[in-house]
Amino acid sequence: MRRQSLIIVLSCLAVILLGVKPAQASILTIGKTGEVKLNVLSAQDSTTEGETIAVSKSSVDMGEADMPISLFRKDGKYILNVAGKDGEKNFDITDYKDNVLEIEDRPSVKKIGIGLSDNQFFIEQAGIKAKTLYQINIEPQKSRITILTPTGYKFLTVLPKDALDILLMSKSISSLGENGTISITEDSEGNLFYEVAGIKRIGVKDVYMYDAPVSAKISATSGEVLEVNQPIWLKILSLFTLQT
């Protein structure tokens, strides 16, 4: 009887373990001092037909220059390009489901994740994601991020959560809400900005509150609130109600 119970327990445990899929690690990590570490278990070199790259001590020798790391789209595929001392490596990240790259905390930079979702790249800071169709470039030593737009390279001085915090403090929006989105794009004059779609809560507290859809644009280089779009009726109603 005990033997049968043991067999049942072990069988259930095996089913549970087999059903658990190991989480993917980021392909590449930029450490606190700017060192670049390549996860050899996650990385596949698209130039060698899927052969796993063997990198000594899981690190990439960047040489003396702060060579950029790039994520871009080419021929229908999404590529991670790492430029090191011994040349460049391209990795096909089209089907990768986790953060492709992570920048660890350091005094001047909070932890940042960069990856791919819904055929767009994203930059994540403290759980806040901003998506973009543009190429993303990272300088490891400075952890500086630039975006390649149709008009050239632009520094991403303001990070996603910082941009959202500015809008919240200015009361341009109340929150992202359940379906809120943040995207990085460029206007006709070459200005790089975040476009944030969220909600603005209006009403009388503890009596009646209403969440109205609003959107705002904030400069990704200076943090200046450029524009706030809301329904005309909301502007009128705001004159007679209290905002939270």
Backbone torsions as a table, in degrees:
resi	resn	phi	psi	omega
1	MET	NA	-45.1	179.0
2	ARG	-63.9	-37.8	-179.3
3	ARG	-64.2	-41.4	178.6
4	GLN	-64.0	-40.3	179.1
5	SER	-64.2	-40.9	179.5
6	LEU	-63.6	-41.1	179.3
7	ILE	-62.7	-40.9	-179.7
8	ILE	-64.6	-44.8	-179.9
9	VAL	-62.1	-45.7	-179.8
10	LEU	-64.5	-36.4	178.8
11	SER	-65.8	-42.9	178.7
12	CYS	-64.4	-40.8	179.1
13	LEU	-63.3	-39.6	179.6
14	ALA	-64.9	-40.7	178.8
15	VAL	-62.7	-41.9	-179.6
16	ILE	-64.9	-46.1	-178.0
17	LEU	-65.5	-39.5	179.3
18	LEU	-68.4	-27.4	-178.1
19	GLY	-82.5	-11.4	179.6
20	VAL	-89.8	119.9	179.2
21	LYS	-92.0	132.1	179.5
22	PRO	-63.4	138.4	-179.6
23	ALA	-71.5	142.6	177.2
24	GLN	-77.3	138.4	174.2
25	ALA	-91.8	161.0	177.0
26	SER	-64.2	146.6	-179.5
27	ILE	-67.7	-37.2	-173.3
28	LEU	-139.6	139.6	178.7
29	THR	-127.3	134.9	174.0
30	ILE	-104.1	117.9	-174.1
31	GLY	-78.7	-177.3	-174.5
32	LYS	-64.3	-28.0	-179.8
33	THR	-104.0	11.8	177.5
34	GLY	92.3	2.2	178.4
35	GLU	-69.7	144.1	-177.9
36	VAL	-105.6	122.5	-179.8
37	LYS	-114.9	130.4	-179.6
38	LEU	-106.5	124.5	177.6
39	ASN	-79.4	105.3	-173.3
40	VAL	-68.4	-21.7	179.7
41	LEU	-78.2	-22.6	-178.1
42	SER	-99.0	-17.4	-171.4
43	ALA	-96.1	133.6	172.8
44	GLN	-128.2	128.5	-178.1
45	ASP	-82.9	114.7	-177.1
46	SER	-68.9	-12.1	-179.7
47	THR	-88.5	-6.5	-179.4
48	THR	-122.1	29.3	175.7
49	GLU	55.4	46.4	172.8
50	GLY	86.6	2.1	179.6
51	GLU	-67.4	134.2	-179.8
52	THR	-71.4	135.0	-178.6
53	ILE	-78.8	132.3	174.8
54	ALA	-98.8	107.1	-177.9
55	VAL	-111.9	125.3	-177.5
56	SER	-57.6	124.2	178.6
57	LYS	56.9	24.8	178.3
58	SER	53.7	38.2	177.8
59	SER	-133.4	156.8	179.7
60	VAL	-112.3	126.5	179.4
61	ASP	-79.1	108.4	-176.4
62	MET	-85.8	-7.1	-177.3
63	GLY	74.7	-161.3	-177.2
64	GLU	-82.7	-29.6	-177.4
65	ALA	-80.4	151.0	176.4
66	ASP	-86.6	72.4	-175.2
67	MET	-69.4	142.4	-175.9
68	PRO	-78.0	154.0	170.2
69	ILE	-108.2	136.0	-174.0
70	SER	-128.9	146.3	170.5
71	LEU	-123.1	124.8	-176.8
72	PHE	-152.7	169.5	178.9
73	ARG	-106.6	133.5	-179.7
74	LYS	-149.2	128.6	177.6
75	ASP	53.1	39.9	177.0
76	GLY	80.2	1.8	179.8
77	LYS	-117.7	157.8	178.1
78	TYR	-106.3	128.4	-169.0
79	ILE	-121.7	139.8	168.1
80	LEU	-106.3	120.9	-179.2
81	ASN	-111.6	126.9	178.9
82	VAL	-117.4	116.5	179.9
83	ALA	-98.3	113.3	-178.5
84	GLY	-118.6	-174.9	-177.4
85	LYS	-61.9	-33.7	-176.6
86	ASP	-98.1	17.1	179.1
87	GLY	117.6	-167.5	-176.4
88	GLU	-107.4	150.4	173.9
89	LYS	-126.2	134.3	176.3
90	ASN	-110.9	135.0	178.5
91	PHE	-123.5	130.0	178.4
92	ASP	-80.1	112.6	-177.4
93	ILE	-109.3	15.3	-174.2
94	THR	-53.3	-40.6	-175.4
95	ASP	-105.0	13.3	-178.5
96	TYR	-78.5	133.8	-170.8
97	LYS	-108.6	1.3	-178.8
98	ASP	-121.3	-176.2	174.8
99	ASN	-57.7	129.9	177.8
100	VAL	-79.0	-37.7	-174.5
101	LEU	-139.7	142.0	176.5
102	GLU	-131.2	136.8	175.1
103	ILE	-108.3	117.8	-176.1
104	GLU	-71.7	160.4	178.1
105	ASP	-58.9	142.6	169.3
106	ARG	-151.1	167.3	-173.9
107	PRO	-50.7	-39.5	-175.3
108	SER	-98.7	-4.0	-175.2
109	VAL	-138.9	127.8	173.8
110	LYS	-83.8	161.1	-177.5
111	LYS	-57.6	132.8	-177.2
112	ILE	-129.4	137.0	174.8
113	GLY	-115.0	141.2	177.9
114	ILE	-130.0	132.6	-177.6
115	GLY	-158.3	-159.3	-175.5
116	LEU	-130.5	131.4	178.8
117	SER	-152.3	130.8	178.4
118	ASP	53.7	43.2	177.5
119	ASN	62.1	26.9	174.4
120	GLN	-137.5	151.0	172.8
121	PHE	-79.1	153.6	174.7
122	PHE	-134.8	151.0	173.1
123	ILE	-118.8	124.9	-174.5
124	GLU	-118.4	132.0	177.1
125	GLN	-134.7	118.0	178.3
126	ALA	52.8	41.1	177.3
127	GLY	84.2	-4.5	178.8
128	ILE	-99.6	122.0	-176.8
129	LYS	-108.6	139.1	172.7
130	ALA	-123.1	128.2	-177.5
131	LYS	-100.4	152.9	178.0
132	THR	-154.6	152.8	175.2
133	LEU	-92.3	-8.6	-174.5
134	TYR	-82.5	159.3	175.0
135	GLN	-66.7	139.2	178.8
136	ILE	-112.4	134.2	179.3
137	ASN	-125.6	140.9	-179.6
138	ILE	-128.7	132.6	172.8
139	GLU	-98.4	111.0	-170.7
140	PRO	-57.9	-47.0	-175.1
141	GLN	-62.3	-41.5	-177.9
142	LYS	-96.1	-9.4	-174.1
143	SER	53.1	34.4	-179.6
144	ARG	-88.4	132.6	-178.5
145	ILE	-107.1	130.9	173.4
146	THR	-123.8	150.4	179.1
147	ILE	-114.6	129.5	177.4
148	LEU	-91.6	108.1	-179.5
149	THR	-103.7	174.4	177.1
150	PRO	-57.4	-20.9	-178.6
151	THR	-104.2	4.4	176.9
152	GLY	126.9	-171.3	-178.3
153	TYR	-80.8	135.4	178.9
154	LYS	-129.5	134.2	177.5
155	PHE	-74.3	133.0	175.4
156	LEU	-92.4	83.9	-176.0
157	THR	-74.8	-37.4	-179.1
158	VAL	-100.2	125.7	-179.2
159	LEU	-88.6	164.0	-172.1
160	PRO	-53.5	-50.7	-178.0
161	LYS	-66.6	-36.4	178.1
162	ASP	-61.9	-40.5	178.2
163	ALA	-63.8	-43.6	179.3
164	LEU	-64.3	-41.0	179.9
165	ASP	-61.7	-38.0	178.9
166	ILE	-62.6	-42.5	179.9
167	LEU	-67.3	-36.4	178.9
168	LEU	-68.6	-42.2	-179.6
169	MET	-67.2	-33.0	178.6
170	SER	-82.4	-3.7	-178.9
171	LYS	61.5	27.0	174.4
172	SER	-69.5	-35.2	173.0
173	ILE	-137.3	163.1	178.2
174	SER	-97.2	-32.8	177.9
175	SER	-171.7	171.0	175.0
176	LEU	-74.6	-28.9	-175.4
177	GLY	74.4	-173.8	-177.2
178	GLU	-72.8	-32.7	-175.0
179	ASN	-112.1	19.7	-178.8
180	GLY	-68.0	150.8	-179.9
181	THR	-136.3	153.9	173.8
182	ILE	-132.4	128.9	178.9
183	SER	-131.7	155.3	177.8
184	ILE	-110.7	123.7	-178.1
185	THR	-147.1	-175.4	-176.8
186	GLU	-133.6	142.5	178.4
187	ASP	-91.2	-178.4	-174.9
188	SER	-66.2	-17.1	-179.7
189	GLU	-97.6	6.3	177.6
190	GLY	84.0	16.4	178.6
191	ASN	-88.4	125.8	178.6
192	LEU	-84.9	130.0	-177.2
193	PHE	-148.4	160.4	171.3
194	TYR	-90.9	136.0	170.9
195	GLU	-110.9	117.2	-173.8
196	VAL	-113.9	124.5	176.0
197	ALA	-108.7	117.9	-178.2
198	GLY	-145.2	-147.8	-179.4
199	ILE	-133.8	155.5	173.8
200	LYS	-124.0	123.7	-176.6
201	ARG	-92.9	126.7	178.6
202	ILE	-131.2	161.5	178.3
203	GLY	136.3	-165.5	178.0
204	VAL	-109.3	119.4	-174.9
205	LYS	-56.4	137.6	179.8
206	ASP	68.1	4.0	177.3
207	VAL	-118.9	-61.9	179.5
208	TYR	-154.8	129.0	178.7
209	MET	-128.8	146.1	-179.3
210	TYR	-136.1	135.9	178.2
211	ASP	-99.2	111.5	-179.1
212	ALA	-102.9	139.6	178.6
213	PRO	-71.8	132.0	176.8
214	VAL	-139.5	162.3	174.8
215	SER	-138.4	155.4	-178.0
216	ALA	-146.5	154.1	175.8
217	LYS	-118.6	134.7	-180.0
218	ILE	-136.8	134.7	-177.7
219	SER	-60.4	132.9	179.2
220	ALA	-84.6	-2.3	179.8
221	THR	-111.6	-32.7	-177.6
222	SER	-115.5	-18.8	-177.6
223	GLY	81.9	8.3	179.7
224	GLU	-75.9	133.9	174.9
225	VAL	-74.4	115.8	-173.9
226	LEU	-90.4	-34.4	-173.3
227	GLU	-163.7	143.4	173.6
228	VAL	-128.7	124.1	-179.0
229	ASN	-110.7	126.6	176.8
230	GLN	-149.2	156.5	-179.5
231	PRO	-58.7	147.8	179.2
232	ILE	-59.1	-39.9	-178.7
233	TRP	-63.3	-28.7	179.4
234	LEU	-69.4	-38.6	178.4
235	LYS	-61.9	-42.1	179.9
236	ILE	-68.1	-45.0	-178.0
237	LEU	-64.6	-31.3	-178.4
238	SER	-64.4	-23.6	179.2
239	LEU	-70.2	-21.5	-174.8
240	PHE	-113.8	1.5	-179.1
241	THR	-128.1	167.4	178.1
242	LEU	-98.5	135.2	178.3
243	GLN	-96.2	155.2	177.5
244	THR	-102.9	NA	NA
